[in-house]
């Protein structure tokens, strides 16, 4: 997966999205304490992908939480690529 912005970027209220092949992901700060990671496969943007086809997990908005979110996304990406 590509590098994601640093913690300050998310603490400033900015979301970030990216892709790797067919894997799509989005990281977004929520309520100044959480970081929500969303992931899905396919050609479409998150809003055009049915909710049933997306995975989502919430992490603390901390350095450790950001690292855990990236690991979670990496694992989903690797698992999905091996399934195709």
N, C-alpha and C positions, 0 to 999 in steps of 0.2 A: 504494500500500500504506500501511496505517496506520503510525504511528511505532512503533518497537520500543524496548524498554527500553535503558538505557545499559549499558556494558560491566560496571560494578560488579554489576548485577543478575545477569548470567550468571556472573561470577567468583564469586558467592555460591552458585552451584550451581543456580540456578533455570532451568527451561525456560520457553519462551513460545510460544504458538500463536495463530493468528489466521486471518482469511479476508477475501477480497475477491470478492464474487460467488460463483462456484463454486470459486474458487481457495482452497485450504487450505494452510497452512504451519506449520512448527514449527521453532524454534531451540532447541537444547539443548547445554549445555556437556558435554564429555566429557574425563575424565582431567585436568582443570584446565589443559589446554593447547590444546584444540581446541573448536571450535563446529561442531556438525553441523546443517545446514539440510536439512529435508525438505519436499517439495512434492508436491501431488496435486490433481486436480480431482474434484469430485463432492460429493454431499450427506453423505458419511460421515466419521467421525473416522478418524485415521490407522490405528488398530488394526483398524478394520473395512474398510479399503481394502486390496486385495491388494498385496503387495509389488511385483509387476510393474507396477502402475499408479502407483507413487511414484517420485520422483526424489530423490536424496540427494547431498550434497556436503559435504566437511569443509573448514573454514577455521581459521586460527590464532585463538586466543582473545586477540585484540588489537583495538585500535581499527580498524586497517586491515582485519583479518580480519572484523570485524563489518560494516564498510562494504561489503566485498566480498560477504559473504553476503546483505546486503539488496539489492545490485545484482543478484546472481544470481537472487534471488526475484522482484524486479521484472521482470527480463527474461523469466522463465518465465511470470509472470502476464500480461504484455503479449502474448507469443507465443501463449499459450493463448486469450486473449480474441479475438485476430485469427483463430484457427483455428475458432472456433465460429460 
